Amino acid sequence: MAYDSKNLSVLAYANGFTLWHYTTPDADTVVDAASYFNPAADMLRTGDMILANTDTDGTPGAGVFVVNANVDGTVDVDNLTTFGGTDSR
């Protein structure tokens, strides 16, 4: 799939930093590819964090992406740092 603007929302903003939330049926490996967030380049800044729910129609994942670059409209995020662990009970 592709970036869907209606699934990106602001959770908090302070001192030039924005905490976002994004949900998508795309796998985290698709989302962390350079240029996935290009349509949001005018909003995302280096250092912003995106809390994410990924692969929502498959094996859901959750974590945070950090925007590591936004140069001339090309946005890149770090690999997903996952939340949670093993649920053995």
ZAVORO-705662 format. One record per residue (C-alpha): residue number from 1; residue in one letter; x, y, z. Coordinates in nm, 2 decimals, decimal comma, padded with zeros to 4 digits. Layout:
REM ZAVORO-705662
  pos  code      px      py      pz
  NUM     a       X       Y       Z
...
REM end
This chain:
REM ZAVORO-705662
  pos  code      px      py      pz
    1     m   00,00   00,00   00,00
    2     a   00,11   00,36   00,04
    3     y   00,11   00,64   00,29
    4     d  -00,24   00,75   00,39
    5     s  -00,27   01,11   00,52
    6     k  -00,59   01,04   00,72
    7     n  -00,39   00,79   00,94
    8     l  -00,13   01,04   01,06
    9     s  -00,23   01,25   01,36
   10     v  -00,06   01,48   01,61
   11     l  -00,05   01,36   01,97
   12     a   00,17   01,64   02,11
   13     y   00,37   01,94   02,00
   14     a   00,62   02,14   02,21
   15     n   00,94   02,33   02,15
   16     g   00,96   02,25   01,78
   17     f   00,91   01,87   01,84
   18     t   00,60   01,68   01,73
   19     l   00,49   01,34   01,85
   20     w   00,27   01,17   01,59
   21     h   00,06   00,86   01,56
   22     y   00,03   00,66   01,24
   23     t  -00,17   00,34   01,18
   24     t  -00,14   00,13   00,86
   25     p  -00,20  -00,22   00,72
   26     d   00,16  -00,19   00,58
   27     a   00,44  -00,38   00,74
   28     d   00,70  -00,18   00,93
   29     t   00,96  -00,27   00,67
   30     v   00,75  -00,09   00,41
   31     v   00,69   00,21   00,62
   32     d   01,06   00,26   00,71
   33     a   01,16   00,27   00,35
   34     a   01,30   00,61   00,24
   35     s   01,02   00,82   00,08
   36     y   00,72   00,65   00,24
   37     f   00,63   00,97   00,43
   38     n   00,73   01,21   00,14
   39     p   00,37   01,33   00,11
   40     a   00,39   01,46   00,47
   41     a   00,74   01,62   00,42
   42     d   00,59   01,97   00,49
   43     m   00,49   01,86   00,84
   44     l   00,76   01,61   00,95
   45     r   01,09   01,74   01,10
   46     t   01,41   01,56   01,18
   47     g   01,38   01,43   01,54
   48     d   01,00   01,40   01,53
   49     m   00,87   01,06   01,66
   50     i   00,59   00,86   01,51
   51     l   00,42   00,61   01,73
   52     a   00,30   00,35   01,49
   53     n   00,06   00,05   01,47
   54     t   00,17  -00,15   01,16
   55     d   00,04  -00,45   00,97
   56     t  -00,30  -00,39   01,12
   57     d  -00,46  -00,65   00,89
   58     g  -00,20  -00,92   00,95
   59     t   00,03  -00,97   01,24
   60     p   00,01  -00,63   01,42
   61     g   00,31  -00,45   01,54
   62     a   00,37  -00,14   01,75
   63     g   00,66   00,09   01,81
   64     v   00,82   00,42   01,73
   65     f   00,98   00,55   01,41
   66     v   01,22   00,85   01,44
   67     v   01,24   01,09   01,15
   68     n   01,62   01,09   01,08
   69     a   01,61   01,30   00,77
   70     n   01,39   01,54   00,57
   71     v   01,59   01,69   00,29
   72     d   01,42   01,86  -00,02
   73     g   01,10   01,67   00,05
   74     t   01,25   01,33   00,09
   75     v   01,17   01,19   00,44
   76     d   01,35   00,90   00,59
   77     v   01,27   00,73   00,92
   78     d   01,47   00,49   01,13
   79     n   01,37   00,12   01,15
   80     l   01,08   00,06   01,39
   81     t   01,18   00,03   01,76
   82     t   00,92  -00,21   01,88
   83     f   00,71  -00,19   02,20
   84     g   00,61  -00,49   02,40
   85     g   00,75  -00,83   02,43
   86     t   00,65  -01,20   02,45
   87     d   00,31  -01,28   02,60
   88     s   00,36  -01,62   02,75
   89     r   00,03  -01,63   02,94
REM end
